[in-house]
Amino acid sequence: MAVLSGLEPRNVFAYFEMLCSVPHGSGNTRQISDLCVRFARELGLRWRQDAVNNVVIWKEGTPGYEGAEPVILQGHIDMVCVKTEDCPKDMSSEGLDLVTDGEWVWANRTSLGGDDGIAVAMILAILADDTLPHPPLEAVFTVDEETGMDGARALDCSDLKGRKLLNLDSEEEGVFTVSCAGGVRLDCFLAGSRSGLNGETGYAVILDGLLGGHSGTEIHRGRASANQTMVRVLYSAMERIQGLRLGDIRGGRFDNVICPQNRAEVAVPADRAGDFEEFIRAFGGVLKNEYAGCDSGIALRCEKTELSSALSGKVTFRMLRTLLALPQGVQAMSVDFPGLVQTSMNLGVMGMEEDGLHFSVSVRSSIASQKAMVVQKVRAIVGSARGTVTQRGDYPGWQYNRQSALREDVLAAYKTVSGRDGVIQGTHGGLECGLFVEKIPGLDVVSAGPELRDIHSHQERLNVSSVRRVYEMTCELLRRSR
């Protein structure tokens, strides 16, 4: 029996459960893309699937709506795959194990992919509903949004006729997004050769228990980045214990996730081993105190380990100093939208390889010049240590449109369904809307979505009643779109 069969809207949750049954992490979207194509074929709808697995499905307007302006409904079909350390699931080949208590839906020990699977499910339910009055529909399902919006970037929009686009990739019900930050990913490298140990003691240093979260929508919460915090731990230890050498440091899987855990290896002079252990115990208490209000699960510990080589003391110092100088988190707040982050950066992934340290930084800003300034700062800091920086995944922001007919229609539809007034705001998260605005002249865009919590983490959960209201709002919007 389907886990979500008792939830309403039944058709929406049935499609969501179907989508969750196939793996669809970023870069692994062929199976879910083909699923969307089969859906269109079974309903006799016109469709297009491109080389990167984007899918577009068209449905004619119902009687009385044939001459209406088309409406584009859009979401992305990839998800961020995160799981607990003890979870044996291979998320590249297995579906999710869904759980519900009737109020919330989550996945057992993994991320849920409600971002953005619930959008796809709602759109499929609308396309399958022959009782719903609606204008011509253009359903756009993009891939690899989570790793740089590569699907939207590659999408050919020349056959899309709609000039109103409802993006369903927001995570707070009743809050309608009308602008977003642009972003870019920076791949950085610091060279460093290794040499054997000289009687030193090897230690593994583990920093975990952190909440992590989305580096756009949750960067303002003050949560610790395990990557940046581990750098601070090791730099502080190096100041106390002369001769400490770095053997390894690695953490994070995704550029756009606040790193929840990091593991490092260091070589410590044998006669200072006790001092090092005591330092780690004491510094763990410092971190517990600092993050008590926002990341209370933070835990720091060390254990002896076999270590055959490490960087020189000089290279260790240069590398840790450079990483310590890199900013992390909020860099500037918005004046136009009080409480909204304007500019930020996130040290998302790092790992030591044979040639040195590779790490990536995600930069976001709703002001293009500030985004460029942060990139400039990273280049200057890394360059001062003779490192290199390359750019990828540069995407534009989405500027606030003061005159938006779609925005007024969405607010009216939400008021009708919920009895509540919606809120208009910008987001520091990256949305594909900016790319669509760039590709389709005159496009009017609003982003909406149901209540999602702790996205991009194994604690992600989706509110059931919120899905119903957002789905009904979307249907009401289409009824009004004559």
C-alpha positions in Angstrom: 0.0 0.0 0.0 1.2 3.5 -0.9 2.5 5.3 2.2 0.9 8.6 1.2 -2.4 7.2 -0.1 -4.5 8.8 2.7 -3.2 12.3 2.2 -5.1 15.1 0.3 -4.9 16.1 -2.5 -4.7 12.4 -3.3 -3.6 12.9 -6.9 -0.8 15.3 -5.9 0.6 12.9 -3.2 0.2 9.9 -5.5 2.4 11.6 -8.1 4.9 12.8 -5.4 5.2 9.2 -4.1 5.8 8.0 -7.7 8.5 10.6 -8.2 10.2 9.6 -4.9 10.3 6.0 -6.0 13.0 6.7 -8.5 16.5 8.2 -7.8 16.8 11.8 -9.1 19.7 13.5 -7.5 21.4 16.3 -9.5 23.3 14.8 -12.4 21.2 11.6 -12.2 17.9 12.7 -13.8 17.4 10.5 -16.8 15.0 8.1 -15.1 12.7 10.8 -13.7 12.9 12.7 -17.0 11.7 9.6 -18.8 9.0 9.2 -16.2 7.6 12.6 -17.1 7.8 11.7 -20.8 5.8 8.5 -20.2 3.2 10.5 -18.3 2.8 12.9 -21.3 2.6 10.0 -23.8 -0.1 8.2 -21.7 -2.2 11.3 -21.7 -1.7 12.0 -25.3 0.0 15.4 -24.6 2.6 17.1 -26.8 6.1 16.9 -25.2 9.7 17.7 -25.8 12.7 16.2 -24.0 16.1 17.7 -24.7 19.7 16.4 -24.6 20.2 17.3 -20.9 16.9 15.8 -19.8 14.7 18.9 -19.5 11.1 18.1 -20.4 8.4 20.5 -21.7 4.7 19.3 -21.8 1.9 21.2 -23.5 -1.8 21.0 -22.9 -4.5 22.9 -24.8 -6.8 25.2 -23.0 -10.2 23.9 -22.0 -13.5 25.1 -23.6 -13.9 28.8 -23.1 -10.1 29.2 -22.5 -8.8 28.4 -26.0 -7.9 32.0 -26.8 -6.4 32.8 -23.4 -2.8 33.6 -22.9 -0.8 30.5 -22.1 0.5 30.1 -18.5 3.9 28.4 -17.9 4.1 26.2 -14.8 7.7 25.4 -13.9 9.7 23.3 -11.4 12.9 21.3 -11.3 13.1 17.5 -11.2 16.5 17.1 -9.5 17.0 17.0 -5.7 19.9 17.3 -3.2 20.7 13.8 -1.9 21.7 13.9 1.7 21.6 11.0 4.3 22.6 10.2 7.8 25.9 8.5 8.4 24.2 5.3 9.4 21.9 5.2 6.4 22.8 2.3 4.0 20.7 3.6 1.1 22.4 4.2 -2.3 20.6 7.3 -3.3 22.0 7.0 -6.8 20.1 3.9 -7.5 17.3 3.6 -4.9 14.1 5.5 -4.2 13.2 7.1 -0.9 11.5 5.6 2.1 8.7 8.0 2.8 7.1 8.5 6.2 4.1 10.6 7.3 2.2 11.4 10.5 -0.6 13.0 8.5 0.7 16.5 9.2 4.2 16.3 7.7 5.9 14.1 5.1 9.6 13.2 5.4 12.0 10.4 4.2 13.7 8.0 6.6 17.3 9.1 7.2 17.5 11.0 3.9 16.5 14.2 2.3 13.0 14.2 0.9 13.4 16.1 -2.3 10.3 18.1 -1.7 12.5 20.8 -3.2 11.3 20.5 -5.9 9.5 17.2 -6.3 6.3 18.5 -4.8 6.2 21.2 -7.6 6.5 18.5 -10.3 3.8 16.5 -8.6 1.4 19.4 -8.5 2.0 20.2 -12.1 1.5 16.6 -13.2 -1.8 16.5 -11.2 -3.0 19.6 -13.0 -2.1 18.2 -16.4 -3.9 15.0 -15.6 -7.1 16.7 -14.4 -9.7 16.9 -17.2 -12.2 18.6 -14.9 -10.1 21.8 -14.2 -10.9 24.8 -16.4 -7.6 26.3 -17.5 -5.8 28.3 -20.3 -3.2 26.6 -22.5 -0.5 25.2 -20.3 3.2 24.9 -20.8 4.7 22.7 -18.1 8.5 23.1 -17.9 10.6 20.6 -15.9 14.3 21.5 -15.6 17.2 19.5 -14.4 20.3 20.1 -12.2 18.9 23.3 -10.6 20.7 22.4 -7.4 24.2 22.3 -9.0 24.1 25.5 -11.0 20.8 25.7 -12.9 22.3 23.9 -15.8 19.0 22.7 -17.1 17.4 26.1 -17.2 20.6 27.5 -18.7 20.5 24.9 -21.6 16.7 25.1 -22.2 15.5 26.3 -25.6 12.6 28.6 -24.8 11.8 29.5 -28.5 8.7 27.4 -28.6 7.2 28.7 -25.3 4.4 31.2 -26.0 3.5 32.1 -22.4 4.5 35.4 -20.9 3.3 34.5 -17.4 5.3 31.9 -15.4 4.5 30.5 -12.0 7.6 28.9 -10.5 6.8 26.4 -7.7 10.2 26.3 -6.1 9.6 28.4 -2.9 9.4 26.9 0.6 7.2 29.2 2.6 3.5 29.1 2.1 1.8 32.5 1.5 5.2 34.2 0.8 5.5 34.9 -2.9 8.9 35.6 -4.2 9.4 38.3 -6.8 13.2 38.6 -7.0 16.2 36.5 -6.2 19.9 36.6 -5.9 22.3 35.7 -8.7 25.2 33.4 -8.0 28.4 31.8 -9.1 30.5 28.9 -8.0 34.3 29.2 -7.5 36.6 26.2 -7.7 39.8 27.0 -5.7 43.1 25.1 -5.4 46.0 25.4 -3.0 49.1 23.3 -4.0 50.9 21.3 -1.3 53.2 18.3 -1.4 53.5 15.8 1.4 56.3 14.1 3.2 56.5 11.2 5.6 56.1 11.5 9.4 59.1 11.9 11.7 57.9 10.1 14.8 54.8 12.2 15.1 51.4 11.0 16.4 48.6 10.9 13.9 45.1 12.2 14.9 41.7 12.3 13.2 39.7 15.3 14.2 36.0 15.0 13.7 33.5 17.9 13.7 29.9 16.9 13.3 26.4 17.1 14.8 25.6 20.3 12.8 22.3 21.1 11.2 23.7 22.3 7.9 21.0 23.6 5.5 20.5 25.6 2.3 23.2 28.1 1.8 20.7 30.6 0.4 17.6 30.4 2.4 19.2 29.4 5.7 22.5 31.3 5.6 21.1 34.0 8.0 20.4 31.5 10.8 24.0 31.7 12.1 24.6 27.9 11.8 28.2 26.8 11.8 29.9 25.7 8.6 31.8 22.5 9.5 34.4 23.4 6.9 35.1 26.9 8.1 34.9 25.9 11.8 37.4 23.0 11.3 39.8 25.5 9.8 39.4 27.6 12.9 40.0 24.6 15.1 43.2 23.6 13.4 44.6 27.1 13.0 44.0 27.6 16.7 45.7 24.3 17.5 48.6 25.2 15.3 49.1 28.4 17.3 49.3 26.4 20.5 51.3 23.3 19.3 54.3 24.1 17.3 55.1 21.5 14.6 51.5 20.5 13.9 51.1 19.4 10.3 48.0 18.9 8.2 47.5 15.5 6.6 43.9 15.8 5.4 40.8 17.9 5.6 37.5 17.2 3.9 33.9 18.0 4.3 30.7 18.8 2.3 29.2 17.3 -0.8 27.4 20.2 -2.3 28.4 23.8 -3.0 25.0 25.2 -2.0 24.8 23.4 1.4 26.1 24.7 4.7 28.6 21.9 5.4 27.3 19.8 8.4 30.5 17.7 9.1 34.2 17.7 8.5 37.0 15.3 9.2 40.7 16.2 9.3 43.9 14.4 10.0 47.0 16.0 11.6 50.4 15.0 12.6 51.4 16.2 16.1 54.8 16.0 17.8 54.7 12.9 20.0 55.6 14.9 23.1 52.6 17.3 22.6 50.0 14.6 22.0 48.4 15.1 25.4 48.3 18.8 24.9 46.6 18.4 21.6 43.9 16.1 23.0 43.3 18.5 25.9 43.1 21.4 23.4 40.4 19.6 21.3 38.4 18.8 24.4 38.5 22.5 25.6 37.8 23.9 22.1 34.8 21.6 21.8 33.3 23.4 24.9 34.0 26.8 23.3 32.1 25.8 20.2 29.2 24.4 22.3 28.9 27.7 24.0 29.1 29.8 20.9 26.5 27.8 18.9 24.1 26.9 21.8 21.3 29.0 20.3 21.5 27.8 16.7 23.6 24.6 16.4 23.5 23.0 19.8 24.4 19.6 18.5 27.9 20.6 17.4 30.5 18.1 18.6 34.3 18.1 18.3 36.5 15.2 19.1 39.8 13.6 18.2 41.1 10.1 18.1 44.5 8.6 17.2 44.8 7.3 13.6 47.4 5.8 11.3 48.9 8.6 9.2 51.8 8.0 6.8 52.4 11.6 5.4 51.4 15.2 5.9 52.1 18.7 4.5 55.1 20.6 5.7 54.7 23.0 8.6 55.2 25.9 6.2 52.5 24.7 3.8 50.2 23.9 6.6 50.4 27.4 8.0 49.9 29.0 4.6 46.9 26.8 3.8 45.1 27.2 7.1 45.8 31.0 7.2 44.3 31.4 3.7 41.2 29.4 4.6 40.8 31.2 7.8 40.8 34.6 6.0 38.0 33.5 3.6 34.6 35.0 4.7 31.7 32.7 5.5 28.0 33.5 5.7 26.2 36.8 5.4 28.2 39.6 3.9 25.5 42.3 3.4 21.8 42.7 4.2 19.1 44.2 1.8 17.9 47.7 2.3 14.8 47.2 0.0 13.6 44.0 1.8 14.4 44.4 5.5 15.7 41.1 7.0 16.7 39.7 3.6 20.3 38.7 3.0 21.7 40.6 0.0 25.1 39.0 -0.3 26.7 35.9 1.1 29.3 33.2 0.5 29.5 29.6 1.5 32.6 27.3 1.7 30.6 24.2 0.5 33.1 21.4 -0.3 36.7 20.8 0.5 39.0 17.8 0.1 42.8 17.1 0.1 44.1 15.3 -2.9 47.6 14.3 -3.9 48.4 17.6 -5.4 46.9 19.8 -2.7 43.6 21.2 -1.4 40.6 21.6 -3.6 37.6 23.6 -2.3 34.6 25.3 -3.7 32.8 28.5 -2.7 29.2 29.5 -3.5 28.7 33.3 -3.9 25.3 34.8 -3.9 24.0 38.4 -4.3 21.0 40.3 -5.6 23.4 43.1 -6.5 25.6 42.1 -9.5 28.4 44.4 -8.4 28.5 43.0 -4.9 28.7 39.5 -6.3 31.6 40.6 -8.4 33.2 42.2 -5.3 33.1 38.9 -3.3 34.5 37.0 -6.2 37.3 39.6 -6.3 37.9 39.1 -2.6 38.2 35.3 -2.9 40.6 35.7 -5.8 42.7 38.1 -3.8 42.9 35.9 -0.7 43.5 32.6 -2.6 45.9 34.3 -5.0 48.0 35.7 -2.1 48.8 32.1 -1.3 49.7 31.3 -4.9 46.4 29.5 -5.3 44.1 29.4 -8.3 40.4 30.2 -8.7 38.1 29.3 -11.6 34.4 30.2 -12.1 31.5 28.1 -13.1 27.7 28.1 -12.9 27.3 31.9 -13.1 23.6 32.8 -13.2 21.8 36.1 -13.1 19.6 37.6 -10.4 16.0 38.3 -10.8 15.2 42.0 -10.4 11.9 43.1 -8.8 9.2 44.1 -11.3 7.1 46.9 -9.8 4.3 46.3 -12.4 3.2 42.7 -12.3 -0.3 41.6 -13.3 0.5 38.0 -12.4 1.6 39.0 -8.9 -1.9 40.6 -8.3 -3.6 37.5 -9.7 -1.6 35.2 -7.5 -2.3 37.2 -4.4 -6.1 37.3 -5.2 -6.1 33.5 -5.8 -4.3 32.8 -2.5 -6.7 35.1 -0.6 -9.7 33.2 -2.1 -8.3 29.8 -1.1 -6.8 30.5 2.3 -8.6 33.6 3.5 -5.2 35.1 4.2 -3.2 37.9 2.6 0.0 36.8 0.9 3.3 38.4 1.5 5.6 39.7 -1.3 9.3 39.4 -0.8 12.7 38.7 -2.4 14.8 35.6 -1.6 18.5 35.1 -1.2 18.1 31.6 -2.6 18.9 31.1 -6.2 15.9 30.5 -8.5 15.7 29.7 -12.2 13.4 32.7 -12.7 16.3 35.0 -13.5 17.3 32.8 -16.4 13.8 32.6 -17.8 13.4 36.3 -17.5 16.6 36.7 -19.5 15.5 34.2 -22.2 11.9 35.3 -22.6 11.3 39.0 -23.2 8.4 40.5 -21.3 8.0 37.5 -19.0 6.0 38.1 -15.8 7.1 35.7 -13.0 6.1 34.8 -9.5 7.5 32.0 -7.3 5.4 30.1 -4.8 5.4 26.9 -2.9 4.2 24.9 0.1 5.8 24.8 3.5 9.1 23.0 3.5 11.5 22.8 6.4 15.2 22.0 6.6 15.6 21.4 2.9 18.9 19.9 1.6 19.2 18.0 4.9 18.1 14.6 6.2 15.6 16.5 8.4 13.7 17.9 5.4 9.9 17.7 5.8 6.9 18.9 3.8 3.6 20.2 5.4 0.6 18.3 4.1 -2.2 20.9 4.5 0.1 23.5 3.0 0.4 21.4 -0.2 -3.4 21.4 -0.4 -3.7 25.2 -0.2 -0.9 25.9 -2.7 -2.3 23.4 -5.1 -5.8 24.9 -4.8 -4.3 28.3 -5.2 -2.6 27.3 -8.4 -5.9 25.8 -9.7 -7.8 29.0 -8.8 -5.2 31.1 -10.6 -5.7 29.0 -13.7 -9.5 29.3 -13.5 -9.0 33.1 -13.4 -6.7 33.1 -16.4 -9.2 33.6 -19.2 
